[in-house]
Structure formats: structure tokens, C-alpha cells
Amino acid sequence: MNFLKVGKATELSGKNKKLYRALEIMPAFLSWATLIVLIVLSYFQPVWVAYFIIAFDVYWLLLVLYLALHLVAAYRKLQRIKVMDWKYLCENLQVDSEIIDEENLVKEPKKARYLYKEGKSWEDISHVVVLPTYNEDLQIIRNSLLAIKNDNYPNQKITIILAMEARVGEIAEERAEAIRKEFADTFFKLYIAFHPGNIEGELKGKGANQAWALKHFKEEVIDVEKWNYENIIVSVFDIDTVIASGYFYRLTYKFLSTPNAHKASYQPVPVYHNNVWEAPFFARVAATSNTFWQMMQQIRRESLATYSSHSMSFKALADIGFWSTKMVSEDSRIFWHCLLHYRGDYRVEPLNFPVSMDVTMDKDTITTAKSLYKQQRRWAWGAENIPYLIFNTIKLWPNLDKKTILYHIGVQVYGFHSWATNALIIAVVGWLPIILGGDRFTSTVLSGNLPAVTTTLMNLAMIGLILSAVISTLLLPKPKQPIKWIKKVQIFVEWLFVPVTIILFGAIPCLEAQTRLLRGKYMGFWVTPKER
């Protein structure tokens, strides 16, 4: 059996099923055990917990400062790379054995001629863009296609695959026909696929849709016309993705200047600007926080995994058999699948280049809050990749790059544990020694100092919050309609609500997702509503 295709424990049997099931339990077990132990000890050993809280707050302060430095570096690099002439750089890329670090290239673009590429010209590259859509409005689909059309990259080197769901019915046919009429002659090819909704064993979601569409395009076009797999870059974009001008030149240059380019995925920075001025403040703060995390990960490239809209070699996709048709988190699973398939010799190359997406927004504020919670819960369901990674590491152990794989496992376990617990430790557990400790704690000198120490450390950590507010303001796009100055002030001030949003739309949905995985209550794919 090919264990790299496994989606959950129920697909296995015997000892393999028991092992995989135990690993599915692990993320929630670690998170709940941490919280429960701290609560119990707050009653029986409140002084221990108080010292832990002070140490944790110091750790949190250092982490915030560390991430703040990365955020500034990421913002500066994003701004520099966004305005570079990537067309010029592509056209002047020459074969050479020397590899110049991209940091130096940003400072001295003329050094492009010294960068290494594997005997290819940018004109040899074919771009295939997969746009999976469920029931999104026609205008959202059009906006995505118009951004690609207006990218300043030759449209005749771009093929569009519009992956639609047949189960949507007649309205999907109408949208497909409207897109066909408007864009049929715009790109090299426009291929519209209708994914059947009754394929046994599939999870109804984006992964199954885009895999079905690209497999059929391969059979009907790529293989028939004998395209060179090694010259095809596949970009899979969420349907609300609006690329910034220059994206495909930037991507092409990165692909050509990267050694072993087929063993890498290429990750842009998602910025949620399509409807940022209209969205409720809590949804805007949550979306921007995610942008900042992705920006910082681009600097910490060794920890980077694919997320949402990204690009990769068609050769790699063909080697592994395309995206999983059984996963909710197909965007990250494709990276883990490739990492294990190539035994650790696979990575994500940051593009440090923006693509714009939608802030979660529904018909009204209450519905938006519910939708945002469900979106965050779906993202947190990415914890399903932890058992997948560990299980397949055990199975492939003798042949793996162990250092790389174990590092990624550590990052994932730490990341999902922190997501579920850190905010609750700071906001709730920090007060429990005072509330539950009784005389065992109130009679100590530490009881009077704990609130003051904690408050001081958290106030210092506000430096990171203020910096985030400043950078979020600098990143904002120009509004389509003139807005009052008070709106700009509001967008800055609303960052004060971050401590609340990271609990309500961070820790709690993450804990719920992990608890569902612990109980074997597997989630389906929930489509985030797109309202503008």
C-alpha cells in the first residue's frame, strides 16, 4: 500500500490503523494535557504555576520581539521585490555555474546575468493556472482572470484551467459559458472542467476538484501534444486570488534561478486586500495576522510550507499523482507528500511577492463571525498532517533525510500546540494561581508581585502589537471610494482587539479542530463565503 496517499486512520487496518489513530490523538492530547495540568497545579501547587507563568511571559516577550524583527525584514523585502523589473531579469538570465544569493540581487539587479539556470530560457516555460471554484459569483472569477490577463506576462504562455463543480448545477454551466465567451481568445488555452460530485472515496472539496481537472488536462492536452513536463509550472490559486502585476515574471525567474527547481514549491505572500475596507474589524485583524505570519515565514524559509495559493513544477505533481482527493488541508498536504516522496529533498522557495485575497465576509456581522470561526477551524484542521508526517517517517525511516524531516515534525507539533494553548495560557491560566491557590498562594510574597510582573511583561510585548498596526496600515491598498480619516484611525486602533481575536478566532477553533481529530470526528471541506 502507498502510505503517502493515506488521508486518515480509517483507510488503514491492523497495527497501521492503531498507530495512525494514536498519532491523530496526539495533537489534542498535548494541548489539553498542558492546559489541564496547569489548571490542576494552580490549585495544588500555585507557586510552581506562578513561576511558570513568569517564565512563559518572558518567553512570549522575547518571541514577540524576535518575530517583530522578522516582520520588519519581511516587509522591507516585500517592498523591494515587488517593484523590481522581473521582466528585465528574466530576459537577461544567463547560464553560469555561480549562484548569487537573492539578497544581493535585490541590491544589485544587474547581477542577474550571473545566476544559474538549467539551460532554459524564460520563453521555454509554460504556465498552467488551476482555478478551483465551487459556487462563487461570476465577478469573483472574472476578477481573478483579469488580474492574470493584465499581469504584463505574455498571455499566450499561460493556460487557464477553470475547475468547476458539476454538483452546483445549471448556474455553473452559465458561469462557465460567460467565462468562455470573454476569455476564450485571451490565453494560450482555456480549459473548463466539471468535477463530478459522486466519485466514491473522495472528500467533496478543493483538492479533489483541482486534481480531477489537472489529471484530465494532462490526458487530453499535455500528453497528446507532448508538452515537456520539466517546462511546466503549475499555479493553483484560490478563486478569490488577485495576483499583483509581475507575478509570473517573478515566478519564472525564481524557477529558472533555483537549483533542482522541480524539487521545490513557490510560495507568494497572501494579503487580504480585495475587500479589506468593507470587512468587519475582527475579520480584518484575523486576516492581517495571517498575512504577517506568512511574511515572517518567508524570512524563516526553513520552516515554510505551502499555503493556499502557490506554484510548483508539473513534473513533481505528476511524480506524486497530484493532490490528495481525501484531505481538507490539500494546500499543505501537497508539500508534505512531496517532502516524503523525495525522502526529504524538497523545499518551499519564498517569492516574497504578494497575491491579494478576500477577508472573510458574509451578509452581516454575526454571520461573518460564524464564518470566520469556521474558516479558522478548517485551517487548524491542518493538524491532520502531524500524524501523516510521523506515520510515514516511521515507514520510510531508513531512506530519509532524517534531520530535515524531524525538524519539520518539530515545527508542526510546536506550531499547532502553540496555536491552541499560548493565548489561553497568557489570558486565563496566568490568573489561576490567584483564583484557585487560596491561602497557599495569597500568603506568599509572589502573590503580590505576579500581577505586576505579568502586566509589565505584557505591556512590553505591546511593542510588537504597535509595530503590527503600523505595518498593516502601510500595506493597505488605496480604497476604491474616498473614505473618512476616522476609518484609517480605526484600522490602526482595532489592533487593540488582537488579544481577544486570537482567543475567539485562534485558540478555541484550533482546540476544537484538534479535539475532533482526537475523537475521530473527521471534518469535511467548508467553503469560506465570498462577499464583496
Secondary structure, 3 states (H helix, E strand, C coil): CCHHHCCCHHHCCHHHHHHHHHHHHHHHHHHHHHHHHHHHHHHHCHHHHHHHHHHHHHHHHHHHHHHHHHHHHHHHHHHHHHCCCHHHHHHCCCCCCCCCCHHHHHHCHHHHHHCCCCCCCHHHCEEEEEEECCCCCHHHHHHHHHHHHCCCCCHHHEEEEEEEEHHHCHHHHHHHHHHHHHHCCCCCEEEEEEECCCCCCCCCCHHHHHHHHHHHHHHHHHCCCCCCHHHEEEEECCCCCEECCCHHHHHHHHHHCCCCHHHEEEEEEEECCCCCCCCCHHHHHHHHHHHHHHHHHHHCHHHCCCCCCEEEEHHHHHHHCCCCCCCCCHHHHHHHHHHHHCCCCCEEEEEEEEEECCCCECCCHHHHHHHHHHHHHHHHHHHHHHHHHHHHHHHHHHHCCHHHHHHHHHHHHHHHHHHHHHHHHHHCHHHHHHHHCCHHHHCCHHHHHHHHHHHHHHHHHHHHHHHHHHHHHHHCCCCCCCCCHHHHHHHHHHHHHHHHHHHHHHHHHHHHHHHHHHHCCCCCCCCCCECC
